[in-house]
Amino acid sequence: MIKIIAVGKIASHLKEAQDHYFNRLQKQSGIEILEVKKQRTKEEEGKLLLSKTKGFVIALDERGKELNSKEFAKLLQKHRYISFLIGGADGLSEDVKKEADMLLSLSKLTLQHDIARIVLLEQIYRGFQIIKGTPYHRE
């Protein structure tokens, strides 16, 4: 089961992309996207994000570990339940980064949080296709 917990609603112009991957993933694995309201501080957001987690917790952070798609697929295979945390425009609190089991970077570039959500969804989908051995992932 995959749970993506993100601060704020996704921008309307990106919702179609989110739904595209979400619907594909729903057919093959349990996935949930939980949007939490922006709080007054990153610390309050962090407490709220952490209260919604279950299983192995991965916080997205540009200074986190970078994985290639095959390594990411192995991570998905290793853990039965994964919660991905995506901060808002101000990022994640230090408490979230310390409490998470892993910090993951999707890119050395700084990604706007809605774009990060789309990239994460595509990589989760790609990871499951790698696990299944479908031709979606080409080297």
Backbone as numpy.savetxt, mean C-alpha at the origin, in Angstrom:
# Nx Ny Nz CAx CAy CAz Cx Cy Cz
-4.84 -11.87 2.77 -5.69 -10.69 2.77 -4.80 -9.45 2.77
-5.15 -8.53 1.92 -4.42 -7.27 1.81 -5.35 -6.15 2.25
-4.80 -5.28 3.09 -5.55 -4.11 3.54 -4.70 -2.88 3.27
-5.25 -1.94 2.52 -4.57 -0.68 2.27 -5.30 0.38 3.09
-4.57 1.01 3.98 -5.15 2.03 4.86 -4.49 3.35 4.50
-5.29 4.28 4.01 -4.75 5.53 3.49 -5.46 6.73 4.12
-4.72 7.81 4.29 -5.29 9.06 4.79 -5.98 9.77 3.62
-7.23 10.05 3.78 -7.99 10.82 2.80 -8.55 9.99 1.66
-9.46 10.62 0.94 -10.08 10.00 -0.22 -9.19 10.21 -1.44
-9.25 9.27 -2.36 -8.46 9.40 -3.58 -9.09 10.47 -4.48
-8.26 11.19 -5.20 -8.75 12.24 -6.11 -9.66 11.62 -7.17
-10.70 12.34 -7.52 -11.71 11.80 -8.44 -11.12 11.37 -9.78
-10.12 12.10 -10.28 -9.54 11.74 -11.57 -8.67 10.48 -11.52
-8.36 9.98 -10.33 -7.58 8.75 -10.18 -8.43 7.56 -9.72
-9.67 7.82 -9.39 -10.54 6.75 -8.87 -10.72 5.61 -9.86
-10.81 5.93 -11.15 -10.99 4.88 -12.16 -9.79 3.93 -12.18
-8.59 4.47 -12.07 -7.38 3.63 -12.04 -7.38 2.75 -10.79
-7.74 3.35 -9.65 -7.81 2.58 -8.41 -8.82 1.44 -8.57
-9.99 1.75 -9.07 -11.05 0.74 -9.20 -10.64 -0.37 -10.17
-9.90 -0.01 -11.22 -9.44 -1.00 -12.19 -8.64 -2.11 -11.49
-7.63 -1.73 -10.72 -6.80 -2.73 -10.05 -7.52 -3.36 -8.87
-8.30 -2.58 -8.14 -9.05 -3.11 -7.01 -9.98 -4.22 -7.47
-10.72 -4.00 -8.54 -11.66 -5.00 -9.05 -10.94 -6.25 -9.53
-9.80 -6.09 -10.18 -9.00 -7.25 -10.60 -8.52 -8.05 -9.39
-8.07 -7.34 -8.36 -7.55 -8.00 -7.17 -8.66 -8.68 -6.37
-9.84 -8.09 -6.33 -10.95 -8.69 -5.59 -11.30 -10.06 -6.13
-11.11 -10.28 -7.41 -11.44 -11.55 -8.03 -10.48 -12.67 -7.62
-9.27 -12.30 -7.23 -8.28 -13.34 -6.94 -7.76 -13.37 -5.51
-8.02 -12.33 -4.75 -7.54 -12.32 -3.36 -8.41 -11.37 -2.55
-8.35 -11.50 -1.27 -9.07 -10.56 -0.42 -8.31 -9.25 -0.35
-8.99 -8.18 -0.66 -8.36 -6.85 -0.58 -9.38 -5.87 -0.06
-8.90 -4.93 0.72 -9.75 -3.90 1.28 -8.98 -2.59 1.23
-9.69 -1.51 0.87 -9.11 -0.17 0.96 -9.91 0.59 1.99
-9.21 1.06 2.99 -9.85 1.82 4.07 -9.29 3.23 4.05
-10.15 4.20 3.87 -9.74 5.61 3.88 -10.10 6.22 5.22
-9.11 6.81 5.87 -9.34 7.47 7.15 -9.27 8.97 6.94
-10.02 9.70 7.74 -10.07 11.15 7.61 -8.76 11.80 8.04
-8.39 12.85 7.34 -7.23 13.64 7.71 -7.46 14.20 9.11
-6.44 14.14 9.94 -6.52 14.64 11.31 -5.74 15.95 11.43
-5.78 16.54 12.62 -5.08 17.82 12.82 -3.57 17.69 12.73
-3.05 16.51 13.14 -1.60 16.32 13.12 -1.26 14.94 12.53
-0.01 14.79 12.10 0.46 13.49 11.62 0.41 12.45 12.73
0.66 12.90 13.96 0.65 11.98 15.09 -0.75 11.40 15.31
-1.78 12.24 15.20 -3.16 11.75 15.34 -3.50 10.81 14.19
-3.07 11.17 12.98 -3.30 10.28 11.82 -2.61 8.94 12.04
-1.40 9.01 12.57 -0.63 7.78 12.81 -1.34 6.85 13.76
-1.86 7.38 14.85 -2.59 6.55 15.81 -3.81 5.91 15.17
-4.50 6.69 14.35 -5.69 6.19 13.66 -5.30 5.09 12.66
-4.26 5.33 11.87 -3.80 4.33 10.91 -3.42 3.03 11.62
-2.61 3.13 12.67 -2.15 1.94 13.38 -3.30 1.17 14.03
-4.34 1.88 14.44 -5.47 1.21 15.09 -6.27 0.33 14.12
-6.06 0.53 12.83 -6.82 -0.21 11.81 -6.03 -1.38 11.21
-4.79 -1.58 11.65 -3.93 -2.59 11.03 -4.21 -3.99 11.56
-3.78 -4.95 10.76 -3.82 -6.36 11.14 -2.69 -7.04 10.38
-2.04 -7.99 11.03 -0.99 -8.75 10.36 0.31 -7.99 10.24
1.03 -8.28 9.17 2.32 -7.66 8.88 2.06 -6.25 8.38
2.67 -5.26 9.02 2.39 -3.85 8.72 3.54 -3.26 7.91
3.18 -2.72 6.73 4.16 -2.09 5.85 3.76 -0.63 5.67
4.65 0.26 6.07 4.42 1.70 5.90 5.18 2.16 4.65
4.49 2.88 3.78 5.14 3.40 2.58 5.89 4.68 2.93
7.16 4.70 2.58 8.01 5.85 2.89 9.13 5.90 1.86
9.41 7.07 1.34 10.43 7.20 0.30 11.82 6.75 0.76
12.05 6.68 2.08 13.34 6.24 2.60 13.32 4.75 2.97
12.24 4.06 2.64 12.11 2.65 2.95 12.92 1.77 2.01
12.80 0.48 2.21 13.50 -0.51 1.39 12.84 -0.59 0.01
13.68 -0.64 -1.00 13.18 -0.82 -2.37 13.26 -2.29 -2.74
12.21 -2.80 -3.36 12.16 -4.18 -3.83 11.85 -4.19 -5.31
12.35 -5.20 -6.02 11.89 -5.36 -7.39 10.56 -6.13 -7.34
9.92 -6.30 -8.47 8.58 -6.90 -8.48 8.59 -8.36 -8.02
9.63 -9.10 -8.34 9.70 -10.50 -7.89 9.91 -10.59 -6.38
10.73 -9.70 -5.83 10.93 -9.67 -4.38 9.63 -9.28 -3.68
8.91 -8.34 -4.27 7.62 -7.91 -3.71 6.63 -9.07 -3.74
6.62 -9.85 -4.82 5.73 -11.01 -4.91 6.04 -12.01 -3.80
7.32 -12.22 -3.52 7.71 -13.14 -2.43 7.21 -12.62 -1.08
7.25 -11.32 -0.89 6.73 -10.71 0.33 5.23 -10.97 0.47
4.51 -10.81 -0.62 3.07 -11.09 -0.61 2.79 -12.55 -0.28
3.60 -13.43 -0.81 3.43 -14.86 -0.59 3.76 -15.26 0.84
4.69 -14.57 1.45 5.19 -14.93 2.78 4.18 -14.62 3.89
3.42 -13.54 3.72 2.54 -13.09 4.80 1.08 -13.29 4.43
0.35 -13.90 5.33 -1.07 -14.19 5.08 -1.91 -12.93 5.10
-1.57 -12.01 5.98 -2.33 -10.77 6.11 -1.35 -9.61 6.15
-1.52 -8.65 5.25 -0.63 -7.49 5.18 -1.46 -6.22 5.20
-1.05 -5.28 6.04 -1.65 -3.94 6.06 -0.61 -2.96 5.51
-0.98 -2.25 4.44 -0.14 -1.20 3.88 -0.66 0.14 4.37
0.24 1.00 4.85 -0.14 2.32 5.35 0.38 3.40 4.42
-0.54 4.28 4.01 -0.18 5.40 3.14 -0.59 6.68 3.84
0.38 7.53 4.11 0.10 8.80 4.78 -0.54 9.80 3.83
-0.93 10.91 4.38 -1.50 11.99 3.59 -0.41 12.87 3.00
-0.78 14.09 2.67 0.15 15.03 2.04 1.38 15.30 2.91
1.23 15.18 4.22 2.35 15.44 5.12 3.14 14.18 5.48
2.80 13.06 4.90 3.51 11.81 5.17 3.05 11.12 6.42
3.87 10.19 6.90 3.56 9.39 8.08 4.32 9.89 9.30
3.73 9.71 10.46 4.39 10.11 11.71 5.56 9.17 12.01
6.46 9.64 12.84 7.60 8.82 13.25 7.12 7.57 14.00
6.04 7.69 14.77 5.50 6.53 15.49 5.08 5.43 14.52
4.44 5.80 13.43 4.03 4.80 12.43 5.27 4.13 11.85
6.27 4.90 11.51 7.49 4.34 10.93 8.18 3.38 11.90
8.14 3.72 13.19 8.77 2.86 14.20 7.95 1.60 14.46
6.63 1.72 14.44 5.74 0.59 14.75 5.60 -0.39 13.59
5.79 0.09 12.39 5.63 -0.78 11.21 6.67 -1.89 11.21
6.29 -3.04 10.67 7.22 -4.15 10.54 8.23 -3.90 9.43
7.83 -3.04 8.48 8.71 -2.74 7.35 8.37 -1.38 6.78
9.40 -0.66 6.35 9.22 0.56 5.57 9.53 0.20 4.13
8.62 0.53 3.23 8.76 0.18 1.83 8.73 1.45 0.99
9.68 1.55 0.08 9.70 2.65 -0.87 9.26 2.12 -2.23
8.33 2.79 -2.84 7.89 2.42 -4.19 8.80 3.04 -5.24
9.57 4.05 -4.85 10.44 4.75 -5.79 11.36 5.69 -5.01
12.49 6.00 -5.59 13.34 7.04 -5.00 12.72 8.42 -5.20
11.82 8.51 -6.15 11.10 9.75 -6.37 10.06 9.94 -5.27
9.74 11.16 -4.94 8.64 11.43 -4.03 7.34 11.34 -4.83
6.45 10.47 -4.38 5.17 10.28 -5.08 4.05 10.94 -4.29
3.18 11.63 -4.97 1.98 12.17 -4.35 1.20 10.98 -3.81
0.57 11.11 -2.64 -0.01 9.95 -1.96 -1.07 9.21 -2.77
-1.85 9.90 -3.59 -2.83 9.22 -4.44 -2.14 8.40 -5.53
-1.07 8.93 -6.10 -0.31 8.21 -7.12 0.34 6.98 -6.48
0.85 7.13 -5.27 1.45 6.00 -4.56 0.44 4.87 -4.39
-0.80 5.23 -4.14 -1.85 4.21 -3.96 -2.05 3.42 -5.26
-2.06 4.12 -6.39 -2.24 3.44 -7.68 -1.04 2.55 -7.98
0.17 3.06 -7.76 1.39 2.27 -8.00 1.37 1.03 -7.10
1.01 1.19 -5.84 0.94 0.06 -4.92 -0.07 -0.99 -5.40
-1.25 -0.55 -5.79 -2.26 -1.50 -6.29 -1.77 -2.27 -7.50
-1.13 -1.57 -8.43 -0.62 -2.25 -9.62 0.46 -3.25 -9.24
1.32 -2.90 -8.31 2.38 -3.81 -7.90 1.84 -5.02 -7.14
0.79 -4.83 -6.36 0.14 -5.96 -5.70 -0.45 -6.89 -6.76
-1.15 -6.31 -7.74 -1.70 -7.11 -8.83 -0.58 -7.85 -9.57
0.49 -7.14 -9.90 1.63 -7.73 -10.60 2.22 -8.86 -9.76
2.35 -8.63 -8.46 2.90 -9.65 -7.57 2.09 -10.94 -7.61
0.78 -10.82 -7.57 -0.06 -12.02 -7.63 0.03 -12.70 -9.00
0.24 -11.93 -10.05 0.41 -12.53 -11.39 1.74 -13.27 -11.47
2.77 -12.73 -10.83 4.07 -13.42 -10.77 3.91 -14.74 -10.03
3.21 -14.71 -8.90 2.99 -15.92 -8.11 2.25 -16.98 -8.94
1.26 -16.54 -9.71 0.48 -17.47 -10.54 1.22 -17.91 -11.80
2.26 -17.18 -12.18 3.01 -17.53 -13.38 2.35 -17.08 -14.67
1.51 -16.06 -14.61 0.87 -15.56 -15.83 1.85 -14.67 -16.60
1.56 -14.42 -17.87 2.47 -13.58 -18.67 2.34 -12.08 -18.42
1.56 -11.65 -17.42 1.41 -10.21 -17.14 2.76 -9.56 -16.88
3.60 -10.23 -16.09 4.93 -9.68 -15.78 5.94 -10.22 -16.78
6.52 -9.32 -17.53 7.53 -9.70 -18.51 8.88 -9.14 -18.09
9.90 -9.91 -18.33 11.24 -9.44 -17.95 11.95 -8.88 -19.14
